[in-house]
Amino acid sequence: MRRVEVLHCTLPLLLLAASLGRIPFSLGFSAGGSATMVGSASRGMRIAARRGLASPFLPRQSRSIIFGHSMVGYAPRLPPMSRSLSDDLGRRRWTPWPNPKTSMKAGDSTQVETSQLLRAGTEAAEDSSLEDYQKYQGEIFCNRALNMKRIRAVGFDMDYTLAQYIPETFEILAHRGAMQKLVNHMDYPAEILDLPDYDPTVYQRGLMIDKHRGNVIKMDRHMYVKVAFHGTQPMPKEERVKVYGQMKQKDFSSGAYANIDTLFSLPDAFMFSQLVTFVDKNLDKYPQLRNKPYEQIYKDVRRSVDLCHRDGVIKDRVSEDPGKYIESEPGIVDLLKRLKLSGRKVFLLTNSLWDYTNTVMNHICGNSRKEDLTLDWLDLFDVVIVGACKPAFLEDPNLALFRVHPEDGRLSNMDNALFDPPSKSLAEGKVFQGGNWNHLHYLMQDVVSSGEQIMYVGDHMFSDVIRGKRSLGWRTALVVPELAAEVDVSLREAVRGKRIADLRELRDELDEWVDRLSLLLVSCQNDEACSLTAKVDQIEEELTKAQQELKAVTVAFSEELRTYHQSFHPVWGQMFKVGYQNSRFAQQVENYACLYTSKVSNLGLVSPEMHFRTQNDLMPHDQLEDTPIRRVLRTRADNVLSQFEEAEADGPAT
């Protein structure tokens, strides 16, 4: 056996190198505290001190720092080629990157390296026509395995679920009507009517309204605020961090915050932001606004919008011309018929009242004119509950149920709703108003014995999905109309996404290189016996340059990531992401929606007996080879191995 001394090499690194199966050794420690490796003499392994120390903390290319040759910096691993998006289409076409020089010498500008990387990706993107990427095809995504054979009843919300409204025509009714009510009934100056008209593209679902501070914010899945606007003005990062940096997750669950978790809430956010900015600028001009703190502004907005939904400002207009406000979605009627033929109960559970529900469902079935309205659509459902007042319907067991008489809309009491046999109640009519989940379960008790046997399809994250799943154990399907555009943009921007991944890996490797240099300097502090003392100045110079290179790559990465997100939305970015982490909205979708898709009719693309299965859940340790710390350890272990191989090639020690 030959004794081989490896100075300043940590025990974990030696063990990691040995775990690769090529270095049999035992360890001891010298009097100076250095690790001592006793390896097999037949391997001829040694690290000689005759040329200076080749530290295992340095990449192989940089050992010339120690040997006294010309300095060579870290050589990051850039991919030799980028996978073309068309490969996902089965064409197996690969678009090579231009091969920039991968050995980064000290003094070389990382910006050149980065610019080559960016230019290469841009050229690849320009070579790909729009036909080269596949668009969203109505896929249904699964978060929790769902075997439809176990589902005995399927329920649907109506608004923004069965009926997809056109934002440019429908939501503008709420905005204009509510603004008029603010002036007529809530003491706001008439000048607010001159503010810009509603723009459905300004906000997105998943944001939150800070009613106390007059802000609209976007959070990641850890509930950290990453983007914030005060009124219509962006908040600088320093102010955002000062306001929200120390807040806890539970703080955002208080009544001081409102979720924008349905498309119905987008006009609320738009009006609230407009009014916050208007009030900030006009307190002196309009003294009555001094009695309008931000919380009161939000209450006024909500009240005015609710009044528009109740007094006919919105729904009367929709009833006059449903086709102007509701998107056409073929396939819904066939889906409902197929579900009934499969032997399942099908129910409609909506907060809309009977008259409006009747108009909208007739339109969905192809009868848009008032004179053509019929009750034939009721044949698609076993139970219809209107005016449900969700989420209270899913939580309060004391709400009373009423019978609706479809011919004239009259209501009658159902004092024995939970006592009369369901067959008797349904024989007299299947349309009801109000009530609670107990009534629904009771009416379907011949096939439903537990909440797990019900799947409810809706668009409202809280009222349709979270409450149903948490309170009743219902299986849930979330309708996310924005999903189609989100997927299309991500596919179209796949080349940029790959470029971002490459920049991130380059940043991580430069960060690791800086860490190694820093660790090397620390190891020589207060150690007079350190063999690198004479090289400290050179190492410090290399560290400074590496830090500059890291900063340049970090800036390039941030800019590229910002550009990527702006392709989804110029302000709020990708709805399901914040940076490269899931957004709070995405986390809610993952936690509470068993299934999610862009529209209800997508469910008709598969059999009612479909078994939806999830993909594997992956935590960082499940993706071991891709974790930054694994790359760090692997790189350092590779350096230990390469030194032993060099030592073996150099022959026996003298």
Secondary structure in CASP SS format (residue, H / E / C, confidence):
PFRMAT SS
TARGET T0000
AUTHOR 0000-0000-0000
METHOD secondary structure of the structure
MODEL  1
M C 1.00
R E 1.00
R E 1.00
V E 1.00
E E 1.00
V E 1.00
L C 1.00
H C 1.00
C C 1.00
T C 1.00
L H 1.00
P H 1.00
L H 1.00
L H 1.00
L H 1.00
L H 1.00
A H 1.00
A H 1.00
S H 1.00
L C 1.00
G C 1.00
R C 1.00
I C 1.00
P C 1.00
F E 1.00
S E 1.00
L E 1.00
G E 1.00
F E 1.00
S C 1.00
A C 1.00
G C 1.00
G C 1.00
S C 1.00
A E 1.00
T E 1.00
M E 1.00
V E 1.00
G E 1.00
S C 1.00
A H 1.00
S H 1.00
R H 1.00
G C 1.00
M C 1.00
R C 1.00
I C 1.00
A C 1.00
A C 1.00
R C 1.00
R C 1.00
G C 1.00
L C 1.00
A C 1.00
S C 1.00
P C 1.00
F C 1.00
L C 1.00
P C 1.00
R H 1.00
Q H 1.00
S H 1.00
R C 1.00
S H 1.00
I H 1.00
I H 1.00
F H 1.00
G C 1.00
H C 1.00
S C 1.00
M C 1.00
V C 1.00
G C 1.00
Y C 1.00
A C 1.00
P C 1.00
R C 1.00
L C 1.00
P C 1.00
P C 1.00
M E 1.00
S E 1.00
R E 1.00
S C 1.00
L H 1.00
S H 1.00
D H 1.00
D H 1.00
L H 1.00
G C 1.00
R C 1.00
R C 1.00
R C 1.00
W E 1.00
T E 1.00
P E 1.00
W C 1.00
P C 1.00
N C 1.00
P C 1.00
K C 1.00
T C 1.00
S C 1.00
M C 1.00
K C 1.00
A C 1.00
G C 1.00
D C 1.00
S C 1.00
T H 1.00
Q H 1.00
V H 1.00
E H 1.00
T H 1.00
S H 1.00
Q H 1.00
L H 1.00
L H 1.00
R H 1.00
A H 1.00
G H 1.00
T H 1.00
E H 1.00
A H 1.00
A H 1.00
E H 1.00
D H 1.00
S C 1.00
S C 1.00
L H 1.00
E H 1.00
D H 1.00
Y C 1.00
Q C 1.00
K C 1.00
Y C 1.00
Q C 1.00
G C 1.00
E C 1.00
I C 1.00
F E 1.00
C E 1.00
N C 1.00
R C 1.00
A C 1.00
L E 1.00
N E 1.00
M H 1.00
K H 1.00
R H 1.00
I C 1.00
R C 1.00
A E 1.00
V E 1.00
G E 1.00
F E 1.00
D C 1.00
M C 1.00
D E 1.00
Y C 1.00
T C 1.00
L C 1.00
A E 1.00
Q C 1.00
Y E 1.00
I C 1.00
P H 1.00
E H 1.00
T H 1.00
F H 1.00
E H 1.00
I H 1.00
L H 1.00
A H 1.00
H H 1.00
R H 1.00
G H 1.00
A H 1.00
M H 1.00
Q H 1.00
K H 1.00
L H 1.00
V H 1.00
N H 1.00
H H 1.00
M C 1.00
D C 1.00
Y C 1.00
P C 1.00
A H 1.00
E H 1.00
I H 1.00
L H 1.00
D H 1.00
L C 1.00
P C 1.00
D C 1.00
Y C 1.00
D C 1.00
P C 1.00
T C 1.00
V C 1.00
Y C 1.00
Q C 1.00
R C 1.00
G C 1.00
L C 1.00
M E 1.00
I E 1.00
D E 1.00
K C 1.00
H C 1.00
R C 1.00
G C 1.00
N E 1.00
V E 1.00
I E 1.00
K E 1.00
M E 1.00
D E 1.00
R C 1.00
H C 1.00
M C 1.00
Y C 1.00
V E 1.00
K E 1.00
V E 1.00
A E 1.00
F E 1.00
H E 1.00
G C 1.00
T C 1.00
Q E 1.00
P E 1.00
M C 1.00
P C 1.00
K H 1.00
E H 1.00
E H 1.00
R H 1.00
V H 1.00
K H 1.00
V H 1.00
Y H 1.00
G C 1.00
Q C 1.00
M C 1.00
K C 1.00
Q H 1.00
K H 1.00
D H 1.00
F H 1.00
S H 1.00
S C 1.00
G C 1.00
A C 1.00
Y E 1.00
A E 1.00
N E 1.00
I C 1.00
D C 1.00
T C 1.00
L H 1.00
F H 1.00
S H 1.00
L H 1.00
P H 1.00
D H 1.00
A H 1.00
F H 1.00
M H 1.00
F H 1.00
S H 1.00
Q H 1.00
L H 1.00
V H 1.00
T H 1.00
F H 1.00
V H 1.00
D H 1.00
K H 1.00
N H 1.00
L C 1.00
D C 1.00
K C 1.00
Y C 1.00
P H 1.00
Q H 1.00
L H 1.00
R H 1.00
N H 1.00
K C 1.00
P C 1.00
Y H 1.00
E H 1.00
Q H 1.00
I H 1.00
Y H 1.00
K H 1.00
D H 1.00
V H 1.00
R H 1.00
R H 1.00
S H 1.00
V H 1.00
D H 1.00
L H 1.00
C H 1.00
H H 1.00
R H 1.00
D C 1.00
G C 1.00
V C 1.00
I C 1.00
K H 1.00
D H 1.00
R H 1.00
V H 1.00
S H 1.00
E H 1.00
D C 1.00
P H 1.00
G H 1.00
K H 1.00
Y H 1.00
I E 1.00
E C 1.00
S C 1.00
E C 1.00
P C 1.00
G C 1.00
I H 1.00
V H 1.00
D H 1.00
L H 1.00
L H 1.00
K H 1.00
R H 1.00
L H 1.00
K H 1.00
L H 1.00
S C 1.00
G C 1.00
R C 1.00
K E 1.00
V E 1.00
F E 1.00
L E 1.00
L E 1.00
T C 1.00
N C 1.00
S C 1.00
L C 1.00
W H 1.00
D H 1.00
Y H 1.00
T H 1.00
N H 1.00
T H 1.00
V H 1.00
M H 1.00
N H 1.00
H H 1.00
I H 1.00
C C 1.00
G C 1.00
N C 1.00
S C 1.00
R C 1.00
K H 1.00
E H 1.00
D H 1.00
L C 1.00
T C 1.00
L C 1.00
D H 1.00
W H 1.00
L H 1.00
D H 1.00
L H 1.00
F C 1.00
D C 1.00
V E 1.00
V E 1.00
I E 1.00
V E 1.00
G C 1.00
A C 1.00
C C 1.00
K C 1.00
P C 1.00
A H 1.00
F H 1.00
L H 1.00
E C 1.00
D C 1.00
P C 1.00
N C 1.00
L C 1.00
A C 1.00
L E 1.00
F E 1.00
R E 1.00
V E 1.00
H E 1.00
P C 1.00
E C 1.00
D C 1.00
G C 1.00
R E 1.00
L E 1.00
S E 1.00
N E 1.00
M C 1.00
D C 1.00
N C 1.00
A C 1.00
L C 1.00
F C 1.00
D C 1.00
P C 1.00
P H 1.00
S H 1.00
K H 1.00
S H 1.00
L H 1.00
A H 1.00
E C 1.00
G C 1.00
K C 1.00
V E 1.00
F E 1.00
Q E 1.00
G E 1.00
G C 1.00
N C 1.00
W H 1.00
N H 1.00
H H 1.00
L H 1.00
H H 1.00
Y H 1.00
L H 1.00
M C 1.00
Q C 1.00
D C 1.00
V C 1.00
V C 1.00
S C 1.00
S C 1.00
G H 1.00
E H 1.00
Q H 1.00
I E 1.00
M E 1.00
Y E 1.00
V E 1.00
G E 1.00
D C 1.00
H C 1.00
M H 1.00
F H 1.00
S H 1.00
D H 1.00
V H 1.00
I H 1.00
R H 1.00
G H 1.00
K H 1.00
R H 1.00
S H 1.00
L H 1.00
G C 1.00
W C 1.00
R E 1.00
T E 1.00
A E 1.00
L E 1.00
V E 1.00
V C 1.00
P C 1.00
E C 1.00
L H 1.00
A H 1.00
A H 1.00
E H 1.00
V H 1.00
D H 1.00
V H 1.00
S H 1.00
L H 1.00
R H 1.00
E C 1.00
A H 1.00
V H 1.00
R H 1.00
G H 1.00
K H 1.00
R H 1.00
I H 1.00
A H 1.00
D H 1.00
L H 1.00
R H 1.00
E H 1.00
L H 1.00
R H 1.00
D H 1.00
E H 1.00
L H 1.00
D H 1.00
E H 1.00
W H 1.00
V H 1.00
D H 1.00
R H 1.00
L H 1.00
S H 1.00
L H 1.00
L H 1.00
L H 1.00
V H 1.00
S H 1.00
C H 1.00
Q C 1.00
N C 1.00
D C 1.00
E C 1.00
A C 1.00
C C 1.00
S C 1.00
L C 1.00
T H 1.00
A H 1.00
K H 1.00
V H 1.00
D H 1.00
Q H 1.00
I H 1.00
E H 1.00
E H 1.00
E H 1.00
L H 1.00
T H 1.00
K H 1.00
A H 1.00
Q H 1.00
Q H 1.00
E H 1.00
L H 1.00
K H 1.00
A H 1.00
V H 1.00
T H 1.00
V H 1.00
A H 1.00
F H 1.00
S H 1.00
E H 1.00
E H 1.00
L H 1.00
R H 1.00
T H 1.00
Y H 1.00
H H 1.00
Q H 1.00
S C 1.00
F C 1.00
H C 1.00
P C 1.00
V C 1.00
W C 1.00
G C 1.00
Q C 1.00
M C 1.00
F C 1.00
K E 1.00
V E 1.00
G C 1.00
Y C 1.00
Q E 1.00
N E 1.00
S E 1.00
R H 1.00
F H 1.00
A H 1.00
Q H 1.00
Q H 1.00
V H 1.00
E H 1.00
N H 1.00
Y H 1.00
A C 1.00
C C 1.00
L E 1.00
Y E 1.00
T E 1.00
S C 1.00
K C 1.00
V H 1.00
S H 1.00
N H 1.00
L H 1.00
G H 1.00
L H 1.00
V C 1.00
S C 1.00
P C 1.00
E C 1.00
M C 1.00
H E 1.00
F E 1.00
R C 1.00
T C 1.00
Q C 1.00
N C 1.00
D C 1.00
L C 1.00
M C 1.00
P H 1.00
H H 1.00
D H 1.00
Q H 1.00
L H 1.00
E H 1.00
D H 1.00
T C 1.00
P H 1.00
I H 1.00
R H 1.00
R H 1.00
V H 1.00
L H 1.00
R H 1.00
T H 1.00
R H 1.00
A H 1.00
D H 1.00
N H 1.00
V H 1.00
L H 1.00
S H 1.00
Q H 1.00
F H 1.00
E H 1.00
E H 1.00
A H 1.00
E H 1.00
A H 1.00
D H 1.00
G C 1.00
P C 1.00
A C 1.00
T C 1.00
END
